[in-house]
Amino acid sequence: MDSYDNAALTVELQTERLTLRLPEEADATSIARLIGDWDVTQMLGRVPYPYPEGGALDWIAELRPKVAAGEALNLVLVEKGSAEALAIGSVGLDTREGWEQLELGYWLGKPYWGRGYMTEAAKAMVDHGFGAMGLDRIGSGHLPENLASRKVLTKLGFRDVGTEQRWSRPRNCETTVTLMMLERRDYLAAQDGSA
């Protein structure tokens, strides 16, 4: 697996409309409400449905040692100028069994769909992954019917590399996942316009 400095994982990223920061206990209610929506959860692989009471607090607690160990970076999305300043989604780079590279994963609460927030947040995370974290490649995957997720990945330069069967926790069955990859060289070429 790519190695990187875990000091780079204690970050706050800024985009035009969002702040990406580590989740806090105060975010738990918002996270649980938004990720507990079937329209959101059904497109994810690791999230249980129905979302359990206390699940968001458990996720936040489990995340802290992974971040400290340099095994993951998961940040919540907060709208700039929002009075509540609570999480509306999440984007992260995490380990996946059998993969040598980190996997980009994300979700966004349904009330915030269609605004381009996830492309904005995912781009910031990819920039951080190839920049401060020094990754050589980033993987991701989406269900074939999740065209919105595919659109985000394609905009960022990810390319198809195959499919695999994965267990879908919310659907409680095996699903086919389209695998995509972004190599550092392709990312850099796109940044300087030579891609």
C-alpha positions as a printed NumPy array, in Angstrom:
array([[  0.   ,   0.   ,   0.   ],
       [  1.122,   3.581,  -0.597],
       [  2.751,   5.04 ,   2.477],
       [  2.175,   8.573,   3.642],
       [  2.741,  10.795,   6.631],
       [ -0.165,  10.656,   9.068],
       [  0.551,  14.258,  10.104],
       [ -0.953,  15.164,   6.735],
       [ -4.224,  13.623,   7.891],
       [ -5.128,  16.211,  10.515],
       [ -6.384,  18.707,   7.992],
       [ -9.148,  21.105,   7.154],
       [ -9.683,  21.721,   3.45 ],
       [-11.435,  24.741,   1.981],
       [-13.275,  24.89 ,  -1.322],
       [-15.289,  27.725,  -2.808],
       [-18.491,  26.727,  -0.999],
       [-17.458,  24.102,   1.544],
       [-15.26 ,  23.446,   4.537],
       [-14.038,  19.859,   4.796],
       [-13.095,  18.979,   8.362],
       [-12.813,  16.035,  10.703],
       [-16.214,  14.994,  12.061],
       [-17.153,  16.06 ,  15.556],
       [-19.646,  14.555,  17.985],
       [-21.944,  17.52 ,  17.295],
       [-22.265,  16.244,  13.696],
       [-23.699,  12.874,  14.74 ],
       [-27.389,  13.804,  14.559],
       [-27.025,  15.396,  11.119],
       [-24.953,  12.468,   9.803],
       [-27.438,   9.88 ,  11.085],
       [-30.433,  11.726,   9.63 ],
       [-28.876,  12.209,   6.177],
       [-27.111,   8.865,   5.728],
       [-30.152,   7.034,   7.116],
       [-32.113,   7.945,   3.963],
       [-32.483,   4.833,   1.782],
       [-31.816,   6.844,  -1.384],
       [-28.366,   7.665,   0.029],
       [-27.562,   4.41 ,   1.835],
       [-28.495,   2.022,  -0.992],
       [-25.617,   3.353,  -3.115],
       [-23.029,   2.717,  -0.384],
       [-21.348,  -0.554,   0.405],
       [-20.38 ,  -0.428,   4.058],
       [-23.212,   1.501,   5.717],
       [-25.982,  -0.467,   7.48 ],
       [-29.662,   0.122,   6.789],
       [-31.62 ,   1.012,   8.757],
       [-28.906,   3.205,  10.203],
       [-28.53 ,   2.283,  13.878],
       [-29.04 ,   4.673,  16.754],
       [-25.587,   5.787,  17.867],
       [-24.081,   4.678,  14.551],
       [-22.687,   8.102,  13.707],
       [-21.051,   8.466,  17.122],
       [-19.53 ,   4.996,  16.71 ],
       [-18.202,   5.919,  13.234],
       [-16.643,   9.13 ,  14.561],
       [-15.001,   7.239,  17.452],
       [-13.702,   4.461,  15.142],
       [-12.337,   7.01 ,  12.69 ],
       [-10.05 ,   8.821,  15.128],
       [ -7.496,   6.007,  15.623],
       [ -7.515,   5.246,  11.871],
       [ -6.677,   8.877,  11.129],
       [ -3.986,   8.912,  13.817],
       [ -2.46 ,   5.716,  12.388],
       [ -2.436,   7.122,   8.853],
       [ -4.904,   4.52 ,   7.6  ],
       [ -7.675,   6.877,   6.535],
       [ -8.773,  10.453,   6.106],
       [-12.514,  11.053,   6.264],
       [-13.807,  14.598,   6.369],
       [-17.335,  15.925,   6.618],
       [-18.701,  18.585,   4.282],
       [-20.014,  21.771,   5.866],
       [-21.589,  24.569,   3.851],
       [-19.767,  27.863,   4.266],
       [-22.062,  30.45 ,   5.783],
       [-24.362,  27.808,   7.289],
       [-25.723,  28.87 ,  10.67 ],
       [-25.63 ,  25.279,  11.975],
       [-22.187,  24.404,  10.492],
       [-23.079,  20.7  ,  10.623],
       [-22.152,  17.852,   8.314],
       [-24.099,  17.47 ,   5.064],
       [-21.999,  14.585,   3.73 ],
       [-18.566,  13.014,   3.861],
       [-15.597,  12.398,   1.599],
       [-12.587,  10.298,   2.406],
       [ -9.618,   8.207,   1.453],
       [ -9.698,   4.85 ,   3.195],
       [ -8.094,   1.426,   3.055],
       [ -9.873,  -1.449,   1.348],
       [ -8.921,  -5.071,   1.844],
       [ -7.114,  -6.406,  -1.231],
       [ -6.267,  -2.948,  -2.59 ],
       [ -2.778,  -1.46 ,  -2.519],
       [ -4.056,   2.099,  -2.953],
       [ -6.481,   4.11 ,  -0.898],
       [-10.099,   4.243,  -2.011],
       [-11.994,   7.496,  -2.498],
       [-15.449,   7.218,  -0.982],
       [-18.175,   9.756,  -0.426],
       [-21.835,  10.417,   0.253],
       [-24.008,  13.502,   0.309],
       [-27.344,  14.117,   2.021],
       [-30.249,  14.122,  -0.434],
       [-31.326,  17.748,   0.247],
       [-27.909,  18.825,  -1.12 ],
       [-27.893,  16.794,  -4.356],
       [-27.63 ,  18.531,  -7.712],
       [-25.498,  21.469,  -6.542],
       [-22.056,  20.184,  -7.557],
       [-20.975,  19.877,  -3.924],
       [-19.642,  16.349,  -4.229],
       [-17.49 ,  17.108,  -7.269],
       [-16.094,  20.115,  -5.385],
       [-15.388,  18.093,  -2.233],
       [-13.99 ,  15.038,  -4.029],
       [-11.65 ,  17.242,  -6.079],
       [-10.319,  18.816,  -2.871],
       [ -9.727,  15.351,  -1.386],
       [ -8.   ,  14.075,  -4.55 ],
       [ -5.824,  17.21 ,  -4.661],
       [ -4.87 ,  16.585,  -1.03 ],
       [ -4.211,  12.904,  -1.693],
       [ -1.811,  13.564,  -4.545],
       [ -0.4  ,  16.694,  -2.893],
       [  0.171,  16.585,   0.857],
       [ -0.274,  12.808,   1.151],
       [  1.961,  12.014,  -1.836],
       [ -0.162,   9.119,  -3.135],
       [  0.725,   7.413,  -6.432],
       [ -2.847,   6.393,  -7.298],
       [ -6.347,   6.579,  -5.893],
       [ -9.042,   3.989,  -6.504],
       [-12.798,   4.255,  -6.271],
       [-15.897,   2.372,  -7.261],
       [-19.583,   2.855,  -7.871],
       [-22.659,   0.784,  -8.524],
       [-23.438,   0.732, -12.264],
       [-26.781,   2.451, -11.661],
       [-25.188,   5.265,  -9.656],
       [-24.662,   7.606, -12.607],
       [-24.187,  10.654, -10.361],
       [-21.197,   9.01 ,  -8.664],
       [-19.766,   7.972, -12.024],
       [-20.093,  11.562, -13.238],
       [-18.116,  12.837, -10.227],
       [-15.309,  10.328, -10.802],
       [-15.169,  10.917, -14.554],
       [-14.923,  14.695, -14.043],
       [-11.945,  14.081, -11.769],
       [-10.181,  11.966, -14.405],
       [-10.819,   8.47 , -13.014],
       [-10.843,   5.686, -15.594],
       [-12.57 ,   2.307, -15.612],
       [-10.357,  -0.601, -14.607],
       [-12.92 ,  -3.41 , -14.343],
       [-15.609,  -4.704, -12.045],
       [-15.758,  -6.829,  -8.93 ],
       [-18.364,  -8.372,  -6.689],
       [-18.705,  -6.722,  -3.293],
       [-21.03 ,  -7.299,  -0.4  ],
       [-23.55 ,  -4.481,  -0.074],
       [-24.336,  -4.093,   3.607],
       [-27.457,  -1.951,   3.103],
       [-28.843,  -4.204,   0.357],
       [-27.722,  -7.371,   2.164],
       [-26.482,  -9.02 ,  -1.034],
       [-23.577,  -9.235,  -3.46 ],
       [-23.45 ,  -6.394,  -5.976],
       [-21.352,  -5.634,  -9.008],
       [-19.173,  -2.566,  -8.547],
       [-17.517,  -0.647, -11.383],
       [-13.904,  -0.003, -10.362],
       [-12.142,   3.202, -11.366],
       [ -8.596,   4.464, -10.863],
       [ -6.723,   7.74 , -11.093],
       [ -2.954,   7.561, -11.484],
       [ -0.732,  10.348, -10.238],
       [  0.789,  10.916, -13.693],
       [ -2.675,  11.369, -15.244],
       [ -3.699,  13.704, -12.422],
       [ -0.582,  15.833, -12.903],
       [ -0.984,  15.89 , -16.69 ],
       [ -4.567,  17.15 , -16.271],
       [ -3.36 ,  19.848, -13.85 ],
       [ -0.848,  21.259, -16.327],
       [ -3.215,  20.886, -19.292],
       [ -1.205,  18.248, -21.143],
       [ -3.767,  15.478, -20.657]])
